[in-house]
Amino acid sequence: MEQTNLVGKRPMRVAALENQLDEWQASIDRTTVPTEVSISDATEQRLADLGYR
């Protein structure tokens, strides 16, 4: 399959997409907060059995 790199032909579009990506990544960083997870003893044991704990 032939591929063509069009980045050089559309610099303004590339810049706009990079800006959108940066904004999206920043929104993820702002909204990501640690959350406590509660799992049952049975689930905890199953995870241990599988080697995850």
N, C-alpha and C positions, 0 to 999 in steps of 0.2 A: 504494500500500500504506500503510495507516494504521499509525503507530507511537505507542507510549505510553511516556513516561519514567516508570519505576517506582522510580527511585532514592529519591525522597522517601518512598515507601510502605514500603520495606524497608531502613531505615538500618543495622540490625544485620547484615543479610546483605551489604550493600554494604561495610561495614567489614571483615567477615570475608574477603570476596573481595579487597579491597585489601591486607589483611595477607598473604594467600596469595601475591598477586602480588609484594609486596615481598620475601617470603622466597624466592620463586623467583628473582627478579632478583639477590638477594644470593648465592644459591647459584651462579649463573652467574659472578658477579664473583669468587668465591673459587676456582672451579675453572678459570678461564681463565688459562692460562699461555702465554707465547710458545713456539712450537715451530719448530724448524728444518726446512725443507722442502728435499729434495734432488730435483732434476729432471734428466733427461738433457739432453745438448747438443742433441739433435734437438728435444726439447720446447721448450727455451730458444729455439732458432732459429724454431720455428713460432710461438711467442708473439710474437717480434720481428716476424715477417712479418705477423702480425695486428694489430700496433700496441700490444701490451700491454707490451712491454719497451723 
